[in-house]
């Protein structure tokens, strides 16, 4: 277990968003061979699941995943404090409270984005979590919901949590529409307002603030961290994971763990082998890798092979290597900004 740390702005410089059904421990282990510095997040785990569910399945992670944060969903301060304590005891580097998910199930449980309407309750929850653990406690939120004024809504939330000593905010720079839009539509339809997050940072220079929403490449991230403390990328990191190879060089001035996607697979192979020996199927790992060769000749054949042969119960590393063999190693991407 790593010792508790104090969250500083640099810790939030780049992270991969918590994504339901995507950022499981196999996904996080794969992302770690692409970037040593990216902060990784679990899928959102409800307090009920933490307190009463299969903790190894829901919360298990490897030491190689550090720095890794646990995202909690809930609105009961007592349950959140107990869940945060469990997460900290397991060795998570940060505990994050979800105040941004707009799904119907989350709304029915009175947590996620609907908490933007109850900033006082969010403040009480964060205070309880802070009192329970010594690791950083952060909040991931929206700029508002439904007909809220984003200026007033976000200011009210920050006022409620800042006095508790919250260690940082990750702000998805869109409103969430709790009625009329699906969770998927809520990731695309409400317009982005990066300016609102930049103004928030200017008003609170001492509070670490990262921006999320619509960020598709690392060069875009470099521009944004000139205005806020960090960026969080979601779907782009999942559907085109090779972009994570640019994180360490461009944002931390360090070499990436792997020189290219081929080497990343070589580095990830021992983790896959260990998982297969433990009873997992190859698909548990390769479903997170389907976009790794996007744009290269042979990428479609790679995906097709993993979607067919890779689904077989006896599929193993040889199957993965067969898929990789279909991808051209000679192709080089064009320089950024140059048209094909």
Rosetta blueprint (number, residue, H / E / L):
1 X L
2 X L
3 X L
4 X L
5 X L
6 X L
7 X L
8 X L
9 X H
10 X H
11 X H
12 X H
13 X L
14 X E
15 X E
16 X E
17 X L
18 X L
19 X L
20 X L
21 X L
22 X L
23 X L
24 X L
25 X H
26 X H
27 X H
28 X H
29 X H
30 X H
31 X H
32 X H
33 X L
34 X L
35 X L
36 X L
37 X L
38 X L
39 X E
40 X E
41 X E
42 X L
43 X L
44 X L
45 X E
46 X E
47 X H
48 X H
49 X H
50 X H
51 X H
52 X H
53 X L
54 X L
55 X H
56 X H
57 X H
58 X H
59 X H
60 X L
61 X L
62 X L
63 X H
64 X H
65 X H
66 X L
67 X L
68 X E
69 X E
70 X E
71 X E
72 X E
73 X E
74 X L
75 X L
76 X L
77 X H
78 X H
79 X H
80 X H
81 X H
82 X H
83 X H
84 X H
85 X H
86 X H
87 X H
88 X H
89 X H
90 X H
91 X L
92 X L
93 X L
94 X E
95 X E
96 X E
97 X E
98 X E
99 X E
100 X L
101 X L
102 X L
103 X L
104 X H
105 X H
106 X H
107 X H
108 X H
109 X L
110 X L
111 X L
112 X H
113 X H
114 X H
115 X H
116 X H
117 X H
118 X L
119 X H
120 X H
121 X H
122 X H
123 X H
124 X H
125 X H
126 X H
127 X H
128 X H
129 X H
130 X H
131 X H
132 X H
133 X L
134 X L
135 X L
136 X E
137 X E
138 X E
139 X E
140 X E
141 X E
142 X E
143 X E
144 X E
145 X E
146 X L
147 X L
148 X L
149 X L
150 X H
151 X H
152 X H
153 X H
154 X H
155 X H
156 X H
157 X H
158 X H
159 X H
160 X H
161 X H
162 X H
163 X L
164 X L
165 X L
166 X L
167 X L
168 X E
169 X E
170 X E
171 X E
172 X E
173 X E
174 X E
175 X E
176 X E
177 X L
178 X L
179 X L
180 X L
181 X L
182 X L
183 X L
184 X L
185 X H
186 X H
187 X H
188 X L
189 X L
190 X L
191 X L
192 X L
193 X L
194 X H
195 X H
196 X H
197 X H
198 X H
199 X H
200 X H
201 X H
202 X H
203 X H
204 X L
205 X L
206 X L
207 X L
208 X L
209 X E
210 X E
211 X E
212 X E
213 X L
214 X L
215 X L
216 X L
217 X L
218 X H
219 X H
220 X H
221 X H
222 X H
223 X H
224 X H
225 X L
226 X L
227 X L
228 X L
229 X L
230 X E
231 X E
232 X E
233 X E
234 X L
235 X H
236 X H
237 X H
238 X H
239 X H
240 X L
241 X H
242 X H
243 X H
244 X H
245 X H
246 X H
247 X H
248 X H
249 X H
250 X H
251 X H
252 X H
253 X L
254 X L
255 X L
256 X L
257 X L
258 X L
259 X L
260 X L
261 X H
262 X H
263 X H
264 X H
265 X H
266 X H
267 X H
268 X H
269 X H
270 X H
271 X H
272 X H
273 X H
274 X H
275 X H
276 X H
277 X H
278 X L
279 X L
280 X L
281 X L
282 X L
283 X H
284 X H
285 X H
286 X H
287 X L
288 X L
289 X L
290 X L
291 X L
292 X L
293 X L
294 X L
295 X L
296 X L
297 X L
298 X L
299 X H
300 X H
301 X H
302 X H
303 X H
304 X H
305 X H
306 X H
307 X H
308 X H
309 X H
310 X H
311 X H
312 X L
313 X L
314 X L
315 X L
316 X L
317 X H
318 X H
319 X H
320 X H
321 X H
322 X H
323 X H
324 X H
325 X L
326 X L
327 X L
328 X L
329 X L
330 X L
331 X L
332 X L
333 X L
334 X L
335 X L
336 X L
337 X L
338 X L
339 X L
340 X L
